[in-house]
């Protein structure tokens, strides 16, 4: 799809949405009794270009009416002076734990997906959520998990499962496949999609030495045949080197596969303008490509990641003193780095290699969505990157209210409508998400545009966002006056197919 095609499609959908809203509003009379009414709010729905003071009526888990006239409900939330919009959809969250969901929902997230790492089978993404899901969740089909199964018959269905985390020393991350193993892996890809994987998660940079050109071509061909997008952590070269992006774009051109580039600005660094130009050129050439970035200038990963087996100081343009051990906040020396890497390769680090101007250039790109790359959160005693806690509020505070490089509608589109639109081909349930329209899922966030802000920092990450007054998931109030409602767990797994 070209950019021009996308614009035409967007305008067409907006016209249809307005028409449907009018029809539903006529059908929903003032006498209709709703389960929940959101009254007097500034309703912003980028999908239909709506920005007006309206009333929203909810029955069960769906929006039934969006009306200029007041509505009557069993329960009413007065949203006067507040923005009412679709709950944020995080395409890239590893914070798939109960504690992670507690922080993400207070940041306005109503659906958090791990599409970069994925899970196989996909239901394994819920292993640390159990039956206490505050928000919707899901995952792609994990190619790393499939490689582990094929190469060593190892069951590692998710990056952290049953107390065990991925080891980057395992065969899945180090060993190349022969033709028979590649064929078997492709059968696993098909199973993963059939089991509900939302596309395919490809940690390509972590598999840098393990995946051959032939295997990668086979994977892209299989993805194209199954109409399953690939969510890719591209290979890194020296800081700003676009070869990893060019590699996957060329493969997409040859095979027809759909691709999504995870945390593009973090991979691009000083080459951000070139990366964005390559994405634009690929769109014009007909490649089905999308991308996401987060609003921070530091990344985070495990100290045992493959990239640190390479010349990482040149790759990131930093040295030991630019890297923190997340758990304690301490900055490294070479001796401490070598010690932790040998004794605890799964330890989370925060590496400060970005610049604000690079981050901003990614934020304003029309091709960019927002994805947090939230790191797992198991305990408040172990610190983590703040992006799991404050990503979406930070976009609104820093780039809408602060620098004003984004309009409010643009930012909300990047955080809700565009992610839903990207996913609806592989997971049709997303046709009902990311929108404030009759028939849409009642996943809604209400916030004060003048006071919303992130409070999480690198040193004090577990400070929840403020200014979000209410969050509704599947028609149920989960956050009320900024506080999580006890014993309410409306979150559901969202699967592909």
C-alpha positions, 0 to 999 in steps of 0.5 A: 500500500502506498502512502497515497493509497493509505490516505484515500483509504483513511478518508473513505473509512472516515466518511463511512464511520461518520455515516454509521455513527449517524445511523446508530445515533438515530437508533439509540434514542434518549430513552435507551438505557445503557450499562455505562455512559461517558457524558460531556467528554471531548471525544476524539476519534482519529478514524472518523476525524471526530473531535467534539463534545459528545456522549458515549453509551456502552452496553456490555463490552461494546460502544452502542452510541456516540451522541450529541444528545445526553444519554441515560445509563446505569452508571455515568462518568462525567468527563467534562473537560476531559478527552475521551478516546480509544484505549492505547494499543501497545504493539511491543510490550514484554511487560506481560505480568500482573505488575506490568499490566498494573502500570500499563493500564495506568498509562492508558494502555488497554491492549498490550501485545508482544509482537517482537519476541512473540510466544509459541504457542501464543497462549504462553504469553499469559503465563505470568498474567493467569486469570487476572488480566486487567487489559487485553494481551496477545503475541505473535508466533515466536520464531525463536521459540520454534528454533529452540524446538527444532534444534534442541527439542527445548520448550521455551514458549516465551521469553520468560516462562515458568521461572526460566528465561531465554538463554542467548547461549542456547542452540536457538540463538547460536546454531544454523539450520540445515535444509531439513531443519528449515523445512520443519521450522516452517511447519512450526511457523504455520502451526504458530499462526494457526494457533492464533499468533498475530503474525511472526515475531523475529528477533533477527539481531539476537539471531545474527550468526544463527540465521542463514540467508536461505533460512531467512528467505524461507521464513519471508516466503512462508510469511507471505504465503500465510499473509502473516506480517513479520515483526522484526528487530533488524540486525544492527551494524555500526551506528547509523548503518542502514544495511539491516533495514535494507536487508528486510526491505529487499526480502519483502520486495522479493517475497511479498511479505509484510514487515513491521520494524520494531523500535526503528529510531533505536536501531537508526540512531544518527541515521534516522533520516536515512531510515525514514527515507528508506521506509517511505521509498519502500511504501512507494514501491508497494512494500507493506511496511510499518514501524514503531518507536518509543519516546526515550533516548535510552534502550534496554535489553539483557546484558547477555544479548548477542549484540554485546558479543560484537563491537557494541561500543562502535555499534551504539557509539557509547562505552561502559560508563553510558550503561546502567545495571537496571536493578541498581541504577549503577553505571558500569566499569569494564571490570563490573561489566565483565563480572555481571555478564559472566555471572548474570547474563539475563540481567537487564541493562539500560544503555544511553545511546540516543539523542532527543533530536533523533527521537523527535524526528521519528515521532513526527514521521507519518509512518510511525506508530508508538510502541513502548518496548516495555521490559518485563516487571516482576517486582518493584524491588528490581528496577526496570526501564521507565518505558513500561510505565510512562511511554504513552503519557510521555508522548502526550506530555512531551510532544503534544503539550510540550514541544508541540511537534504533534497535534493531539489527534496525530498522537492519539492516532499513532497510539490507537487507530494506526496500530489497530488498522495495521493488525486488522488484516491478521487479527480481524478483532482489531477492526473493533479496536482503536476507535470511538464508534458504535460497534467498537469494543469499549476500550476507552481512556479518559484523561486531562490533556493539560495535566497528563504526564509520565513520572517514571525515571531511570532511577525511580521507574515505578512512579505511575503516570498521572492525569489519566482519570479513567480506563475502561476495558471491554466495557468495565471500569478498571481505573477510576480517578487514577486508581485501579478498581479492585477485583476487576479483571476484564482483559482477554487474549486477542488472537490472530485469524 
